[in-house]
Amino acid sequence: MTTVARTEESEEGTDGPYALSHLDALESEAVHIIREVAGEFERPVILFSGGKDSILMLHLALKAFAPAPVPFSLLHVDTGHNFPEVLEYRDRVVAAHGLRLHVASVQDYIDRGVLRERPDGTRNPLQTLPLTEKIQSERFDAVFGGGRRDEEKARAKERVFSLRDEFSQWDPRRQRPELWQLYNGRHAPGEHVRVFPLSNWTELDVWQYIARENIALPSIYFAHHREVFRRDGMWLTAGDWGGPKDGENVERRQIRYRTVGDMSCTGAVDSDAASLDQVITEIAASRLTERGATRADDKLSEAAMEDRKREGYF
């Protein structure tokens, strides 16, 4: 991990005037990884959904190259079932920083008959083909993702630099050791590397850093009233994607979202946390990970995320 000396700005509780706080250390590591990719690869891209982890990743990229512009474009896999608040935020951020946004549309693949709607209405598992074909057509050789090891067991064993073959598939036997934070980005033509600068962050770290840096987020991350219905122990948003079904009653509740994905598989939590400090207090007291508590796509099977990782999604 790279380190940067800090004097008067060091936070209370550090071991000396030149010690880094844990947030400074995480920031330093992530910035080092982002710059490493800029030096090693020709066509990197940042996966940007408008969720908090991709927002944080873009913020770190802006810091890494300031005052110069970010030398990467953004890529969003649009399921067609995204939250409107998140899409509005995505477009606003892209315009504000003069970034280039590539969009891979699941709906386009459905319209062409390449993909079919699932019986359960969720489109998250359908993102793999649009994502991998966009990577191939644009010749991206490094793809930044916001995955963290604390989220889910398939992500816990992921490398920071994760090699993918010419079909974007993950093979555990081909992953490289990363001793002393040395990253090997070598790859054959047609292959690429998925890069996870937030690997060592926790959900609480993310929120504490967002509060410290005063990073704006989509409004759905904070408590608000919304029409939802109960399915498989989660509060899902009513909408055109196929919910609710017969017998699923719609209620108006005060909720917020811990993680943001497709409306059909992202559950809300009952909450009155309307500020960053309140969210941090709520997260600190939680004993469930955000994906374990609120993502239906991770519950399709015991190895749902592992299977998608092997296929090329994560």
C-alpha positions as CSV (number, residue, x, y, z in Angstrom):
1,M,0.0,0.0,0.0
2,T,1.4,3.4,-0.9
3,T,1.5,6.0,1.9
4,V,1.4,9.8,2.0
5,A,2.7,11.7,5.0
6,R,0.2,13.9,6.7
7,T,0.9,16.3,9.6
8,E,-1.7,18.6,11.0
9,E,-4.5,17.0,9.0
10,S,-4.0,13.6,10.7
11,E,-7.2,12.5,12.5
12,E,-7.3,11.8,16.2
13,G,-6.4,8.4,17.3
14,T,-3.4,7.9,15.0
15,D,0.0,6.9,16.3
16,G,1.9,10.1,15.4
17,P,1.9,13.2,13.2
18,Y,2.9,11.3,10.1
19,A,0.5,8.3,10.5
20,L,-2.5,7.8,8.2
21,S,-6.0,7.3,9.5
22,H,-7.6,4.1,8.2
23,L,-9.6,6.1,5.6
24,D,-6.5,7.8,4.4
25,A,-4.8,4.5,4.1
26,L,-7.7,3.0,2.1
27,E,-7.8,6.1,-0.1
28,S,-4.0,5.9,-0.7
29,E,-4.2,2.3,-1.7
30,A,-7.1,2.9,-4.1
31,V,-5.4,5.9,-5.8
32,H,-2.3,3.8,-6.2
33,I,-4.3,1.0,-7.9
34,I,-6.1,3.5,-10.2
35,R,-2.8,5.1,-11.2
36,E,-1.2,1.7,-11.7
37,V,-3.9,0.8,-14.2
38,A,-3.4,4.1,-16.1
39,G,0.3,3.2,-16.5
40,E,-0.2,-0.4,-17.5
41,F,-3.2,-0.5,-19.7
42,E,-4.3,1.2,-23.0
43,R,-8.1,1.3,-22.8
44,P,-9.4,1.1,-19.2
45,V,-13.0,1.8,-18.4
46,I,-14.9,2.3,-15.1
47,L,-18.2,0.4,-14.5
48,F,-20.5,3.2,-13.3
49,S,-24.1,2.4,-12.3
50,G,-24.7,5.5,-10.1
51,G,-24.5,3.3,-7.0
52,K,-22.5,4.4,-4.0
53,D,-19.5,2.2,-4.7
54,S,-19.1,3.3,-8.4
55,I,-19.6,6.9,-7.2
56,L,-16.8,6.5,-4.7
57,M,-14.6,4.9,-7.3
58,L,-15.1,7.8,-9.7
59,H,-14.4,10.3,-6.9
60,L,-11.1,8.5,-6.2
61,A,-10.2,8.6,-9.9
62,L,-10.9,12.3,-10.0
63,K,-8.6,12.7,-7.1
64,A,-5.9,10.5,-8.6
65,F,-5.5,12.7,-11.7
66,A,-6.5,16.1,-10.5
67,P,-6.2,18.7,-11.9
68,A,-6.1,16.7,-15.2
69,P,-9.3,15.0,-16.4
70,V,-9.9,11.3,-15.7
71,P,-8.3,9.4,-18.6
72,F,-11.0,6.7,-18.6
73,S,-14.5,6.5,-19.9
74,L,-17.5,5.1,-18.0
75,L,-19.6,2.0,-18.8
76,H,-23.1,1.3,-17.5
77,V,-25.1,-1.9,-18.2
78,D,-28.6,-0.6,-18.3
79,T,-31.2,-3.3,-17.4
80,G,-34.2,-1.1,-18.3
81,H,-35.4,-1.5,-14.7
82,N,-33.1,1.0,-13.1
83,F,-34.3,3.5,-10.5
84,P,-35.1,6.8,-12.2
85,E,-33.3,8.8,-9.4
86,V,-30.1,6.8,-10.1
87,L,-30.2,7.3,-13.9
88,E,-30.7,11.1,-13.4
89,Y,-27.8,11.2,-11.0
90,R,-25.6,9.2,-13.5
91,D,-26.3,11.6,-16.4
92,R,-25.8,14.6,-14.2
93,V,-22.4,13.4,-13.0
94,V,-21.2,12.5,-16.5
95,A,-22.2,16.0,-17.7
96,A,-20.6,17.8,-14.8
97,H,-17.2,16.2,-15.3
98,G,-17.2,16.0,-19.1
99,L,-16.9,12.2,-19.1
100,R,-17.7,9.8,-21.9
101,L,-20.4,7.2,-21.0
102,H,-20.9,3.9,-22.8
103,V,-24.2,2.2,-22.3
104,A,-24.9,-1.5,-22.9
105,S,-28.7,-2.0,-22.9
106,V,-30.3,-5.3,-21.9
107,Q,-33.5,-4.1,-23.5
108,D,-31.8,-3.9,-26.9
109,Y,-30.8,-7.6,-26.6
110,I,-34.3,-8.6,-25.6
111,D,-35.8,-6.6,-28.5
112,R,-33.4,-8.4,-30.9
113,G,-34.4,-11.8,-29.5
114,V,-30.9,-12.5,-28.2
115,L,-32.0,-12.6,-24.6
116,R,-35.4,-13.6,-23.1
117,E,-37.2,-12.2,-20.1
118,R,-36.9,-14.4,-17.0
119,P,-40.2,-15.7,-15.4
120,D,-39.3,-13.9,-12.1
121,G,-39.0,-10.5,-14.0
122,T,-35.4,-9.8,-12.8
123,R,-32.9,-8.7,-15.4
124,N,-29.7,-8.7,-13.3
125,P,-28.6,-12.1,-14.5
126,L,-29.2,-10.9,-18.1
127,Q,-26.4,-8.3,-17.8
128,T,-23.5,-10.7,-18.6
129,L,-23.8,-10.8,-22.4
130,P,-24.3,-7.1,-23.0
131,L,-21.4,-6.4,-20.6
132,T,-18.9,-8.9,-22.2
133,E,-19.8,-7.9,-25.8
134,K,-19.4,-4.2,-25.0
135,I,-15.9,-4.9,-23.5
136,Q,-15.0,-6.9,-26.6
137,S,-16.3,-4.4,-29.1
138,E,-14.7,-1.4,-27.4
139,R,-11.5,-3.4,-26.8
140,F,-11.4,-2.4,-23.1
141,D,-8.3,-4.1,-21.5
142,A,-9.0,-3.1,-17.9
143,V,-12.4,-2.8,-16.3
144,F,-12.8,-1.1,-12.9
145,G,-15.5,-2.6,-10.7
146,G,-16.7,-1.5,-7.3
147,G,-16.7,-4.9,-5.7
148,R,-15.6,-5.2,-2.0
149,R,-14.5,-8.4,-0.2
150,D,-16.9,-7.8,2.7
151,E,-20.0,-8.0,0.4
152,E,-20.3,-11.7,-0.4
153,K,-18.2,-14.9,-0.3
154,A,-17.5,-15.0,-4.0
155,R,-16.1,-11.5,-3.8
156,A,-14.1,-12.2,-0.7
157,K,-11.6,-14.4,-2.6
158,E,-11.3,-12.1,-5.6
159,R,-7.9,-10.5,-6.5
160,V,-7.5,-6.8,-7.0
161,F,-6.3,-7.5,-10.5
162,S,-8.6,-10.4,-11.8
163,L,-7.6,-11.9,-15.1
164,R,-10.5,-12.7,-17.5
165,D,-10.1,-14.8,-20.7
166,E,-11.2,-13.9,-24.2
167,F,-14.8,-14.8,-23.2
168,S,-14.6,-12.6,-20.1
169,Q,-14.7,-15.7,-17.9
170,W,-13.0,-16.1,-14.6
171,D,-10.7,-19.1,-13.9
172,P,-9.4,-19.4,-10.3
173,R,-6.3,-21.3,-11.5
174,R,-5.2,-18.3,-13.6
175,Q,-5.3,-15.7,-10.9
176,R,-2.0,-14.2,-9.8
177,P,-0.6,-13.7,-6.2
178,E,-0.5,-10.0,-5.2
179,L,2.3,-10.0,-2.5
180,W,3.3,-6.6,-1.3
181,Q,0.6,-4.9,-3.4
182,L,2.5,-5.7,-6.6
183,Y,-0.1,-6.2,-9.4
184,N,0.5,-8.2,-12.6
185,G,-1.6,-6.8,-15.5
186,R,-0.1,-9.0,-18.2
187,H,-2.8,-10.4,-20.5
188,A,-3.0,-12.0,-24.0
189,P,-4.8,-10.3,-26.9
190,G,-8.6,-10.6,-26.4
191,E,-8.2,-11.0,-22.6
192,H,-8.7,-8.2,-20.1
193,V,-8.4,-7.6,-16.3
194,R,-11.1,-6.6,-13.9
195,V,-9.7,-4.2,-11.3
196,F,-11.2,-3.7,-7.8
197,P,-9.7,-0.7,-6.0
198,L,-12.2,-1.0,-3.2
199,S,-11.5,-4.6,-2.3
200,N,-10.3,-3.8,1.2
201,W,-13.1,-1.3,2.1
202,T,-16.1,-2.2,4.2
203,E,-19.6,-0.8,3.8
204,L,-19.0,1.3,6.9
205,D,-15.7,2.6,5.4
206,V,-17.5,3.6,2.3
207,W,-20.1,5.6,4.2
208,Q,-17.6,7.2,6.5
209,Y,-15.4,8.3,3.6
210,I,-18.5,9.7,1.7
211,A,-19.3,11.7,4.8
212,R,-15.8,13.0,5.1
213,E,-15.5,14.0,1.5
214,N,-19.1,15.3,1.3
215,I,-19.8,13.2,-1.8
216,A,-23.4,13.6,-3.2
217,L,-25.5,10.5,-3.6
218,P,-28.8,9.6,-5.2
219,S,-31.7,10.4,-2.9
220,I,-32.8,6.7,-2.6
221,Y,-29.9,6.0,-0.2
222,F,-31.7,8.1,2.4
223,A,-35.0,7.6,4.2
224,H,-38.0,8.4,2.1
225,H,-41.6,7.2,1.5
226,R,-42.2,4.8,-1.3
227,E,-44.8,2.2,-2.4
228,V,-43.3,-1.2,-1.9
229,F,-44.5,-4.8,-1.5
230,R,-43.1,-7.8,0.4
231,R,-41.5,-10.7,-1.5
232,D,-39.1,-13.3,-0.1
233,G,-38.6,-11.3,3.0
234,M,-37.6,-8.1,1.2
235,W,-39.4,-4.8,0.3
236,L,-39.4,-4.4,-3.5
237,T,-40.5,-1.4,-5.5
238,A,-43.7,-1.7,-7.4
239,G,-43.2,-1.0,-11.1
240,D,-43.6,-2.1,-14.7
241,W,-41.0,-4.8,-14.3
242,G,-43.6,-7.3,-13.1
243,G,-44.3,-6.6,-9.5
244,P,-46.4,-7.0,-7.5
245,K,-48.0,-10.4,-8.3
246,D,-51.5,-11.4,-7.2
247,G,-51.6,-11.6,-3.4
248,E,-48.7,-9.2,-2.9
249,N,-50.1,-6.1,-1.3
250,V,-48.6,-2.7,-2.0
251,E,-47.8,-0.5,1.1
252,R,-46.4,3.0,1.5
253,R,-43.5,2.8,3.9
254,Q,-40.5,4.9,5.0
255,I,-37.5,3.0,3.6
256,R,-34.1,3.5,2.1
257,Y,-31.7,1.4,0.0
258,R,-28.4,0.1,1.2
259,T,-27.4,-1.0,-2.3
260,V,-28.7,-0.1,-5.7
261,G,-29.3,-2.4,-8.7
262,D,-32.2,-3.6,-10.8
263,M,-35.6,-2.6,-9.2
264,S,-36.7,-6.2,-9.6
265,C,-34.1,-7.6,-7.2
266,T,-33.0,-4.8,-4.9
267,G,-34.7,-4.7,-1.6
268,A,-35.3,-1.7,0.6
269,V,-34.9,-1.6,4.4
270,D,-37.2,0.1,6.9
271,S,-35.3,3.2,8.0
272,D,-35.5,6.7,9.3
273,A,-31.9,7.5,8.5
274,A,-32.2,10.7,6.5
275,S,-28.6,12.0,6.9
276,L,-25.1,10.6,6.5
277,D,-24.5,10.5,10.2
278,Q,-27.7,8.6,10.7
279,V,-26.9,6.1,8.0
280,I,-23.4,5.5,9.5
281,T,-25.0,4.8,12.9
282,E,-27.4,2.4,11.3
283,I,-24.7,0.5,9.3
284,A,-22.5,0.3,12.4
285,A,-25.3,-1.5,14.2
286,S,-26.2,-3.9,11.4
287,R,-25.1,-7.5,11.5
288,L,-26.1,-8.3,7.9
289,T,-24.1,-7.4,4.8
290,E,-25.9,-5.1,2.3
291,R,-26.1,-7.8,-0.4
292,G,-27.1,-10.5,2.1
293,A,-29.9,-8.4,3.4
294,T,-31.3,-6.7,0.2
295,R,-30.2,-8.5,-3.0
296,A,-32.6,-11.2,-4.4
297,D,-30.2,-12.1,-7.3
298,D,-27.7,-13.3,-4.8
299,K,-30.3,-15.7,-3.3
300,L,-31.1,-17.5,-6.6
301,S,-28.7,-20.3,-5.4
302,E,-25.9,-20.8,-2.9
303,A,-23.4,-20.1,-5.6
304,A,-25.3,-17.5,-7.6
305,M,-22.5,-14.9,-7.5
306,E,-19.8,-17.5,-8.1
307,D,-21.6,-18.7,-11.2
308,R,-22.0,-15.2,-12.6
309,K,-18.4,-14.5,-11.9
310,R,-17.3,-17.5,-13.9
311,E,-19.6,-16.5,-16.7
312,G,-18.1,-13.1,-16.9
313,Y,-20.5,-10.7,-15.1
314,F,-18.7,-9.9,-11.9
